[in-house]
Amino acid sequence: MNNYTIVHFATHGRLDPIKFENSYLVLAPNTLVGDDGKFTMNEIREFKTLRGIRLMVLSACDMAANENSK
């Protein structure tokens, strides 16, 4: 991603409104290397190749909605 200044993720997501750091975007898992497919906020913050990104859009469907949020 070093060649891009704008990145847009549009995927499913899971929101933990109590403990936000448990929230994540759902990506394809790669079990061969032990990746579970969860792109967490902590992983996004630590992703070194994102340093040159000027705009990042993280969008997800409303899978996180529950009876208390409607």
PyMOL Python script that loads the backbone (N, CA, C, O; Angstrom):
from pymol import cmd

cmd.read_pdbstr("""\
ATOM      1  N   MET A   1       0.805  -1.195   0.000  1.00  0.00           N
ATOM      2  CA  MET A   1       0.000   0.000   0.000  1.00  0.00           C
ATOM      3  C   MET A   1       0.850   1.263   0.000  1.00  0.00           C
ATOM      4  O   MET A   1       0.312   2.368   0.075  1.00  0.00           O
ATOM      5  N   ASN A   2       2.132   1.120  -0.081  1.00  0.00           N
ATOM      6  CA  ASN A   2       3.008   2.289  -0.079  1.00  0.00           C
ATOM      7  C   ASN A   2       2.776   3.202  -1.279  1.00  0.00           C
ATOM      8  O   ASN A   2       3.141   4.376  -1.229  1.00  0.00           O
ATOM      9  N   ASN A   3       2.179   2.694  -2.351  1.00  0.00           N
ATOM     10  CA  ASN A   3       1.964   3.477  -3.570  1.00  0.00           C
ATOM     11  C   ASN A   3       0.665   4.274  -3.556  1.00  0.00           C
ATOM     12  O   ASN A   3       0.377   4.987  -4.517  1.00  0.00           O
ATOM     13  N   TYR A   4      -0.129   4.170  -2.488  1.00  0.00           N
ATOM     14  CA  TYR A   4      -1.452   4.798  -2.471  1.00  0.00           C
ATOM     15  C   TYR A   4      -1.549   5.833  -1.353  1.00  0.00           C
ATOM     16  O   TYR A   4      -0.960   5.665  -0.285  1.00  0.00           O
ATOM     17  N   THR A   5      -2.294   6.900  -1.607  1.00  0.00           N
ATOM     18  CA  THR A   5      -2.532   7.906  -0.582  1.00  0.00           C
ATOM     19  C   THR A   5      -3.971   7.867  -0.073  1.00  0.00           C
ATOM     20  O   THR A   5      -4.292   8.475   0.949  1.00  0.00           O
ATOM     21  N   ILE A   6      -4.841   7.144  -0.796  1.00  0.00           N
ATOM     22  CA  ILE A   6      -6.231   6.987  -0.371  1.00  0.00           C
ATOM     23  C   ILE A   6      -6.563   5.496  -0.347  1.00  0.00           C
ATOM     24  O   ILE A   6      -6.304   4.780  -1.314  1.00  0.00           O
ATOM     25  N   VAL A   7      -7.136   5.037   0.759  1.00  0.00           N
ATOM     26  CA  VAL A   7      -7.511   3.627   0.914  1.00  0.00           C
ATOM     27  C   VAL A   7      -8.946   3.583   1.426  1.00  0.00           C
ATOM     28  O   VAL A   7      -9.305   4.321   2.343  1.00  0.00           O
ATOM     29  N   HIS A   8      -9.766   2.714   0.831  1.00  0.00           N
ATOM     30  CA  HIS A   8     -11.161   2.587   1.245  1.00  0.00           C
ATOM     31  C   HIS A   8     -11.468   1.115   1.488  1.00  0.00           C
ATOM     32  O   HIS A   8     -11.382   0.297   0.571  1.00  0.00           O
ATOM     33  N   PHE A   9     -11.822   0.782   2.717  1.00  0.00           N
ATOM     34  CA  PHE A   9     -12.270  -0.557   3.073  1.00  0.00           C
ATOM     35  C   PHE A   9     -13.786  -0.511   3.211  1.00  0.00           C
ATOM     36  O   PHE A   9     -14.301   0.252   4.029  1.00  0.00           O
ATOM     37  N   ALA A  10     -14.506  -1.302   2.439  1.00  0.00           N
ATOM     38  CA  ALA A  10     -15.959  -1.440   2.554  1.00  0.00           C
ATOM     39  C   ALA A  10     -16.244  -2.918   2.776  1.00  0.00           C
ATOM     40  O   ALA A  10     -16.103  -3.724   1.857  1.00  0.00           O
ATOM     41  N   THR A  11     -16.638  -3.272   3.976  1.00  0.00           N
ATOM     42  CA  THR A  11     -16.743  -4.675   4.341  1.00  0.00           C
ATOM     43  C   THR A  11     -17.729  -4.849   5.492  1.00  0.00           C
ATOM     44  O   THR A  11     -18.343  -3.882   5.942  1.00  0.00           O
ATOM     45  N   HIS A  12     -17.874  -6.060   5.958  1.00  0.00           N
ATOM     46  CA  HIS A  12     -18.646  -6.305   7.175  1.00  0.00           C
ATOM     47  C   HIS A  12     -17.818  -5.827   8.363  1.00  0.00           C
ATOM     48  O   HIS A  12     -16.594  -5.723   8.284  1.00  0.00           O
ATOM     49  N   GLY A  13     -18.489  -5.546   9.435  1.00  0.00           N
ATOM     50  CA  GLY A  13     -17.789  -5.129  10.641  1.00  0.00           C
ATOM     51  C   GLY A  13     -18.498  -5.612  11.885  1.00  0.00           C
ATOM     52  O   GLY A  13     -19.686  -5.931  11.860  1.00  0.00           O
ATOM     53  N   ARG A  14     -17.762  -5.661  12.958  1.00  0.00           N
ATOM     54  CA  ARG A  14     -18.320  -6.000  14.271  1.00  0.00           C
ATOM     55  C   ARG A  14     -17.927  -4.906  15.245  1.00  0.00           C
ATOM     56  O   ARG A  14     -16.751  -4.567  15.373  1.00  0.00           O
ATOM     57  N   LEU A  15     -18.917  -4.360  15.926  1.00  0.00           N
ATOM     58  CA  LEU A  15     -18.678  -3.285  16.872  1.00  0.00           C
ATOM     59  C   LEU A  15     -18.917  -3.788  18.283  1.00  0.00           C
ATOM     60  O   LEU A  15     -19.955  -4.383  18.574  1.00  0.00           O
ATOM     61  N   ASP A  16     -17.955  -3.548  19.151  1.00  0.00           N
ATOM     62  CA  ASP A  16     -18.126  -3.813  20.573  1.00  0.00           C
ATOM     63  C   ASP A  16     -18.259  -2.448  21.244  1.00  0.00           C
ATOM     64  O   ASP A  16     -17.250  -1.787  21.493  1.00  0.00           O
ATOM     65  N   PRO A  17     -19.493  -2.011  21.542  1.00  0.00           N
ATOM     66  CA  PRO A  17     -19.685  -0.664  22.087  1.00  0.00           C
ATOM     67  C   PRO A  17     -19.164  -0.505  23.514  1.00  0.00           C
ATOM     68  O   PRO A  17     -18.964   0.618  23.977  1.00  0.00           O
ATOM     69  N   ILE A  18     -18.945  -1.604  24.202  1.00  0.00           N
ATOM     70  CA  ILE A  18     -18.428  -1.550  25.574  1.00  0.00           C
ATOM     71  C   ILE A  18     -16.909  -1.432  25.574  1.00  0.00           C
ATOM     72  O   ILE A  18     -16.338  -0.612  26.292  1.00  0.00           O
ATOM     73  N   LYS A  19     -16.273  -2.250  24.770  1.00  0.00           N
ATOM     74  CA  LYS A  19     -14.804  -2.270  24.692  1.00  0.00           C
ATOM     75  C   LYS A  19     -14.422  -2.089  23.226  1.00  0.00           C
ATOM     76  O   LYS A  19     -14.243  -3.064  22.495  1.00  0.00           O
ATOM     77  N   PHE A  20     -14.298  -0.820  22.801  1.00  0.00           N
ATOM     78  CA  PHE A  20     -14.130  -0.488  21.389  1.00  0.00           C
ATOM     79  C   PHE A  20     -12.939  -1.189  20.744  1.00  0.00           C
ATOM     80  O   PHE A  20     -12.990  -1.517  19.558  1.00  0.00           O
ATOM     81  N   GLU A  21     -11.871  -1.425  21.499  1.00  0.00           N
ATOM     82  CA  GLU A  21     -10.689  -2.081  20.919  1.00  0.00           C
ATOM     83  C   GLU A  21     -10.974  -3.509  20.471  1.00  0.00           C
ATOM     84  O   GLU A  21     -10.156  -4.097  19.764  1.00  0.00           O
ATOM     85  N   ASN A  22     -12.102  -4.080  20.858  1.00  0.00           N
ATOM     86  CA  ASN A  22     -12.502  -5.410  20.385  1.00  0.00           C
ATOM     87  C   ASN A  22     -13.254  -5.343  19.052  1.00  0.00           C
ATOM     88  O   ASN A  22     -13.578  -6.384  18.481  1.00  0.00           O
ATOM     89  N   SER A  23     -13.534  -4.142  18.549  1.00  0.00           N
ATOM     90  CA  SER A  23     -14.220  -3.976  17.266  1.00  0.00           C
ATOM     91  C   SER A  23     -13.262  -4.295  16.124  1.00  0.00           C
ATOM     92  O   SER A  23     -12.047  -4.151  16.264  1.00  0.00           O
ATOM     93  N   TYR A  24     -13.818  -4.729  14.990  1.00  0.00           N
ATOM     94  CA  TYR A  24     -12.964  -5.078  13.855  1.00  0.00           C
ATOM     95  C   TYR A  24     -13.737  -5.079  12.549  1.00  0.00           C
ATOM     96  O   TYR A  24     -14.963  -5.186  12.532  1.00  0.00           O
ATOM     97  N   LEU A  25     -12.994  -4.958  11.454  1.00  0.00           N
ATOM     98  CA  LEU A  25     -13.532  -5.179  10.117  1.00  0.00           C
ATOM     99  C   LEU A  25     -13.317  -6.643   9.768  1.00  0.00           C
ATOM    100  O   LEU A  25     -12.313  -7.235  10.164  1.00  0.00           O
ATOM    101  N   VAL A  26     -14.246  -7.230   9.033  1.00  0.00           N
ATOM    102  CA  VAL A  26     -14.151  -8.644   8.672  1.00  0.00           C
ATOM    103  C   VAL A  26     -13.507  -8.762   7.294  1.00  0.00           C
ATOM    104  O   VAL A  26     -14.071  -8.303   6.301  1.00  0.00           O
ATOM    105  N   LEU A  27     -12.341  -9.371   7.235  1.00  0.00           N
ATOM    106  CA  LEU A  27     -11.637  -9.639   5.979  1.00  0.00           C
ATOM    107  C   LEU A  27     -11.518 -11.147   5.795  1.00  0.00           C
ATOM    108  O   LEU A  27     -11.912 -11.910   6.678  1.00  0.00           O
ATOM    109  N   ALA A  28     -10.991 -11.576   4.681  1.00  0.00           N
ATOM    110  CA  ALA A  28     -10.808 -13.007   4.439  1.00  0.00           C
ATOM    111  C   ALA A  28      -9.675 -13.528   5.316  1.00  0.00           C
ATOM    112  O   ALA A  28      -8.582 -12.962   5.305  1.00  0.00           O
ATOM    113  N   PRO A  29      -9.913 -14.592   6.072  1.00  0.00           N
ATOM    114  CA  PRO A  29      -8.849 -15.160   6.899  1.00  0.00           C
ATOM    115  C   PRO A  29      -7.822 -15.902   6.053  1.00  0.00           C
ATOM    116  O   PRO A  29      -8.133 -16.411   4.976  1.00  0.00           O
ATOM    117  N   ASN A  30      -6.603 -15.953   6.555  1.00  0.00           N
ATOM    118  CA  ASN A  30      -5.543 -16.743   5.925  1.00  0.00           C
ATOM    119  C   ASN A  30      -5.040 -17.703   6.984  1.00  0.00           C
ATOM    120  O   ASN A  30      -4.097 -17.402   7.716  1.00  0.00           O
ATOM    121  N   THR A  31      -5.678 -18.865   7.060  1.00  0.00           N
ATOM    122  CA  THR A  31      -5.349 -19.838   8.101  1.00  0.00           C
ATOM    123  C   THR A  31      -3.948 -20.412   7.950  1.00  0.00           C
ATOM    124  O   THR A  31      -3.387 -20.929   8.917  1.00  0.00           O
ATOM    125  N   LEU A  32      -3.371 -20.330   6.749  1.00  0.00           N
ATOM    126  CA  LEU A  32      -2.016 -20.845   6.539  1.00  0.00           C
ATOM    127  C   LEU A  32      -0.979 -20.094   7.361  1.00  0.00           C
ATOM    128  O   LEU A  32       0.051 -20.657   7.734  1.00  0.00           O
ATOM    129  N   VAL A  33      -1.249 -18.819   7.645  1.00  0.00           N
ATOM    130  CA  VAL A  33      -0.305 -18.018   8.440  1.00  0.00           C
ATOM    131  C   VAL A  33      -0.903 -17.629   9.789  1.00  0.00           C
ATOM    132  O   VAL A  33      -0.337 -16.799  10.500  1.00  0.00           O
ATOM    133  N   GLY A  34      -2.041 -18.221  10.147  1.00  0.00           N
ATOM    134  CA  GLY A  34      -2.656 -17.968  11.438  1.00  0.00           C
ATOM    135  C   GLY A  34      -3.440 -16.674  11.538  1.00  0.00           C
ATOM    136  O   GLY A  34      -3.677 -16.177  12.639  1.00  0.00           O
ATOM    137  N   ASP A  35      -3.847 -16.119  10.399  1.00  0.00           N
ATOM    138  CA  ASP A  35      -4.611 -14.878  10.396  1.00  0.00           C
ATOM    139  C   ASP A  35      -6.098 -15.200  10.474  1.00  0.00           C
ATOM    140  O   ASP A  35      -6.599 -16.014   9.698  1.00  0.00           O
ATOM    141  N   ASP A  36      -6.811 -14.563  11.409  1.00  0.00           N
ATOM    142  CA  ASP A  36      -8.224 -14.854  11.617  1.00  0.00           C
ATOM    143  C   ASP A  36      -9.166 -13.987  10.770  1.00  0.00           C
ATOM    144  O   ASP A  36     -10.381 -14.185  10.813  1.00  0.00           O
ATOM    145  N   GLY A  37      -8.631 -13.036  10.007  1.00  0.00           N
ATOM    146  CA  GLY A  37      -9.448 -12.188   9.160  1.00  0.00           C
ATOM    147  C   GLY A  37     -10.035 -10.984   9.868  1.00  0.00           C
ATOM    148  O   GLY A  37     -10.764 -10.205   9.253  1.00  0.00           O
ATOM    149  N   LYS A  38      -9.736 -10.814  11.140  1.00  0.00           N
ATOM    150  CA  LYS A  38     -10.229  -9.661  11.899  1.00  0.00           C
ATOM    151  C   LYS A  38      -9.200  -8.535  11.808  1.00  0.00           C
ATOM    152  O   LYS A  38      -8.073  -8.682  12.282  1.00  0.00           O
ATOM    153  N   PHE A  39      -9.583  -7.417  11.202  1.00  0.00           N
ATOM    154  CA  PHE A  39      -8.701  -6.251  11.069  1.00  0.00           C
ATOM    155  C   PHE A  39      -9.100  -5.274  12.175  1.00  0.00           C
ATOM    156  O   PHE A  39     -10.008  -4.462  12.001  1.00  0.00           O
ATOM    157  N   THR A  40      -8.422  -5.362  13.298  1.00  0.00           N
ATOM    158  CA  THR A  40      -8.789  -4.604  14.494  1.00  0.00           C
ATOM    159  C   THR A  40      -8.223  -3.188  14.458  1.00  0.00           C
ATOM    160  O   THR A  40      -7.325  -2.885  13.672  1.00  0.00           O
ATOM    161  N   MET A  41      -8.759  -2.332  15.316  1.00  0.00           N
ATOM    162  CA  MET A  41      -8.256  -0.958  15.415  1.00  0.00           C
ATOM    163  C   MET A  41      -6.784  -0.949  15.815  1.00  0.00           C
ATOM    164  O   MET A  41      -6.011  -0.138  15.306  1.00  0.00           O
ATOM    165  N   ASN A  42      -6.392  -1.832  16.709  1.00  0.00           N
ATOM    166  CA  ASN A  42      -4.979  -1.905  17.102  1.00  0.00           C
ATOM    167  C   ASN A  42      -4.095  -2.290  15.923  1.00  0.00           C
ATOM    168  O   ASN A  42      -3.008  -1.735  15.762  1.00  0.00           O
ATOM    169  N   GLU A  43      -4.540  -3.225  15.102  1.00  0.00           N
ATOM    170  CA  GLU A  43      -3.768  -3.621  13.925  1.00  0.00           C
ATOM    171  C   GLU A  43      -3.668  -2.469  12.929  1.00  0.00           C
ATOM    172  O   GLU A  43      -2.623  -2.264  12.313  1.00  0.00           O
ATOM    173  N   ILE A  44      -4.748  -1.726  12.775  1.00  0.00           N
ATOM    174  CA  ILE A  44      -4.732  -0.588  11.861  1.00  0.00           C
ATOM    175  C   ILE A  44      -3.729   0.458  12.337  1.00  0.00           C
ATOM    176  O   ILE A  44      -2.969   0.999  11.534  1.00  0.00           O
ATOM    177  N   ARG A  45      -3.724   0.747  13.638  1.00  0.00           N
ATOM    178  CA  ARG A  45      -2.784   1.733  14.200  1.00  0.00           C
ATOM    179  C   ARG A  45      -1.331   1.317  14.020  1.00  0.00           C
ATOM    180  O   ARG A  45      -0.463   2.165  13.813  1.00  0.00           O
ATOM    181  N   GLU A  46      -1.060   0.011  14.097  1.00  0.00           N
ATOM    182  CA  GLU A  46       0.309  -0.495  14.042  1.00  0.00           C
ATOM    183  C   GLU A  46       0.790  -0.829  12.631  1.00  0.00           C
ATOM    184  O   GLU A  46       1.960  -1.166  12.452  1.00  0.00           O
ATOM    185  N   PHE A  47      -0.076  -0.745  11.636  1.00  0.00           N
ATOM    186  CA  PHE A  47       0.254  -1.129  10.265  1.00  0.00           C
ATOM    187  C   PHE A  47       1.242  -0.130   9.668  1.00  0.00           C
ATOM    188  O   PHE A  47       0.854   0.980   9.304  1.00  0.00           O
ATOM    189  N   LYS A  48       2.473  -0.502   9.567  1.00  0.00           N
ATOM    190  CA  LYS A  48       3.550   0.415   9.153  1.00  0.00           C
ATOM    191  C   LYS A  48       3.368   0.963   7.742  1.00  0.00           C
ATOM    192  O   LYS A  48       3.718   2.116   7.489  1.00  0.00           O
ATOM    193  N   THR A  49       2.831   0.171   6.818  1.00  0.00           N
ATOM    194  CA  THR A  49       2.707   0.647   5.437  1.00  0.00           C
ATOM    195  C   THR A  49       1.580   1.658   5.264  1.00  0.00           C
ATOM    196  O   THR A  49       1.387   2.177   4.164  1.00  0.00           O
ATOM    197  N   LEU A  50       0.833   1.948   6.328  1.00  0.00           N
ATOM    198  CA  LEU A  50      -0.232   2.940   6.240  1.00  0.00           C
ATOM    199  C   LEU A  50       0.266   4.350   6.557  1.00  0.00           C
ATOM    200  O   LEU A  50      -0.512   5.302   6.493  1.00  0.00           O
ATOM    201  N   ARG A  51       1.526   4.498   6.891  1.00  0.00           N
ATOM    202  CA  ARG A  51       2.071   5.798   7.294  1.00  0.00           C
ATOM    203  C   ARG A  51       1.919   6.866   6.217  1.00  0.00           C
ATOM    204  O   ARG A  51       1.750   8.038   6.552  1.00  0.00           O
ATOM    205  N   GLY A  52       1.974   6.502   4.925  1.00  0.00           N
ATOM    206  CA  GLY A  52       1.863   7.470   3.847  1.00  0.00           C
ATOM    207  C   GLY A  52       0.437   7.764   3.410  1.00  0.00           C
ATOM    208  O   GLY A  52       0.215   8.592   2.526  1.00  0.00           O
ATOM    209  N   ILE A  53      -0.521   7.097   4.017  1.00  0.00           N
ATOM    210  CA  ILE A  53      -1.921   7.277   3.642  1.00  0.00           C
ATOM    211  C   ILE A  53      -2.410   8.643   4.127  1.00  0.00           C
ATOM    212  O   ILE A  53      -2.244   8.995   5.295  1.00  0.00           O
ATOM    213  N   ARG A  54      -3.009   9.400   3.220  1.00  0.00           N
ATOM    214  CA  ARG A  54      -3.557  10.717   3.586  1.00  0.00           C
ATOM    215  C   ARG A  54      -5.034  10.631   3.951  1.00  0.00           C
ATOM    216  O   ARG A  54      -5.524  11.422   4.757  1.00  0.00           O
ATOM    217  N   LEU A  55      -5.747   9.666   3.359  1.00  0.00           N
ATOM    218  CA  LEU A  55      -7.162   9.478   3.665  1.00  0.00           C
ATOM    219  C   LEU A  55      -7.461   7.989   3.696  1.00  0.00           C
ATOM    220  O   LEU A  55      -7.169   7.271   2.740  1.00  0.00           O
ATOM    221  N   MET A  56      -8.046   7.525   4.799  1.00  0.00           N
ATOM    222  CA  MET A  56      -8.473   6.134   4.908  1.00  0.00           C
ATOM    223  C   MET A  56      -9.940   6.128   5.324  1.00  0.00           C
ATOM    224  O   MET A  56     -10.318   6.757   6.312  1.00  0.00           O
ATOM    225  N   VAL A  57     -10.763   5.407   4.556  1.00  0.00           N
ATOM    226  CA  VAL A  57     -12.179   5.276   4.861  1.00  0.00           C
ATOM    227  C   VAL A  57     -12.419   3.840   5.300  1.00  0.00           C
ATOM    228  O   VAL A  57     -12.104   2.898   4.572  1.00  0.00           O
ATOM    229  N   LEU A  58     -12.974   3.680   6.485  1.00  0.00           N
ATOM    230  CA  LEU A  58     -13.333   2.367   7.012  1.00  0.00           C
ATOM    231  C   LEU A  58     -14.850   2.335   7.107  1.00  0.00           C
ATOM    232  O   LEU A  58     -15.438   2.970   7.983  1.00  0.00           O
ATOM    233  N   SER A  59     -15.478   1.598   6.207  1.00  0.00           N
ATOM    234  CA  SER A  59     -16.942   1.538   6.230  1.00  0.00           C
ATOM    235  C   SER A  59     -17.387   0.094   6.378  1.00  0.00           C
ATOM    236  O   SER A  59     -16.778  -0.830   5.838  1.00  0.00           O
ATOM    237  N   ALA A  60     -18.466  -0.069   7.127  1.00  0.00           N
ATOM    238  CA  ALA A  60     -18.982  -1.414   7.370  1.00  0.00           C
ATOM    239  C   ALA A  60     -20.501  -1.354   7.412  1.00  0.00           C
ATOM    240  O   ALA A  60     -21.088  -0.307   7.683  1.00  0.00           O
ATOM    241  N   CYS A  61     -21.126  -2.487   7.141  1.00  0.00           N
ATOM    242  CA  CYS A  61     -22.578  -2.566   7.190  1.00  0.00           C
ATOM    243  C   CYS A  61     -23.050  -2.476   8.636  1.00  0.00           C
ATOM    244  O   CYS A  61     -22.240  -2.369   9.557  1.00  0.00           O
ATOM    245  N   ASP A  62     -24.354  -2.518   8.825  1.00  0.00           N
ATOM    246  CA  ASP A  62     -24.902  -2.353  10.175  1.00  0.00           C
ATOM    247  C   ASP A  62     -25.050  -3.665  10.925  1.00  0.00           C
ATOM    248  O   ASP A  62     -25.987  -3.821  11.709  1.00  0.00           O
ATOM    249  N   MET A  63     -24.159  -4.598  10.706  1.00  0.00           N
ATOM    250  CA  MET A  63     -24.193  -5.871  11.432  1.00  0.00           C
ATOM    251  C   MET A  63     -24.036  -5.644  12.929  1.00  0.00           C
ATOM    252  O   MET A  63     -24.416  -6.499  13.729  1.00  0.00           O
ATOM    253  N   ALA A  64     -23.485  -4.508  13.312  1.00  0.00           N
ATOM    254  CA  ALA A  64     -23.255  -4.239  14.733  1.00  0.00           C
ATOM    255  C   ALA A  64     -24.512  -3.778  15.443  1.00  0.00           C
ATOM    256  O   ALA A  64     -24.537  -3.714  16.672  1.00  0.00           O
ATOM    257  N   ALA A  65     -25.566  -3.453  14.688  1.00  0.00           N
ATOM    258  CA  ALA A  65     -26.783  -2.952  15.323  1.00  0.00           C
ATOM    259  C   ALA A  65     -27.447  -4.049  16.156  1.00  0.00           C
ATOM    260  O   ALA A  65     -27.458  -5.221  15.781  1.00  0.00           O
ATOM    261  N   ASN A  66     -27.995  -3.635  17.284  1.00  0.00           N
ATOM    262  CA  ASN A  66     -28.744  -4.575  18.115  1.00  0.00           C
ATOM    263  C   ASN A  66     -30.020  -3.891  18.596  1.00  0.00           C
ATOM    264  O   ASN A  66     -30.284  -2.747  18.225  1.00  0.00           O
ATOM    265  N   GLU A  67     -30.801  -4.567  19.405  1.00  0.00           N
ATOM    266  CA  GLU A  67     -32.085  -3.998  19.822  1.00  0.00           C
ATOM    267  C   GLU A  67     -31.925  -2.710  20.641  1.00  0.00           C
ATOM    268  O   GLU A  67     -32.862  -1.914  20.706  1.00  0.00           O
ATOM    269  N   ASN A  68     -30.777  -2.487  21.258  1.00  0.00           N
ATOM    270  CA  ASN A  68     -30.543  -1.272  22.038  1.00  0.00           C
ATOM    271  C   ASN A  68     -30.110  -0.097  21.190  1.00  0.00           C
ATOM    272  O   ASN A  68     -30.179   1.043  21.651  1.00  0.00           O
ATOM    273  N   SER A  69     -29.664  -0.333  19.966  1.00  0.00           N
ATOM    274  CA  SER A  69     -29.147   0.753  19.129  1.00  0.00           C
ATOM    275  C   SER A  69     -30.152   1.229  18.098  1.00  0.00           C
ATOM    276  O   SER A  69     -29.836   2.127  17.317  1.00  0.00           O
ATOM    277  N   LYS A  70     -31.352   0.662  18.065  1.00  0.00           N
ATOM    278  CA  LYS A  70     -32.360   1.052  17.075  1.00  0.00           C
ATOM    279  C   LYS A  70     -33.396   1.950  17.692  1.00  0.00           C
ATOM    280  O   LYS A  70     -34.326   2.381  17.010  1.00  0.00           O
TER     281      LYS A  70
END
""", "prot")
cmd.dss("prot")
cmd.show_as("cartoon", "prot")
cmd.util.cbc("prot")
cmd.orient("prot")
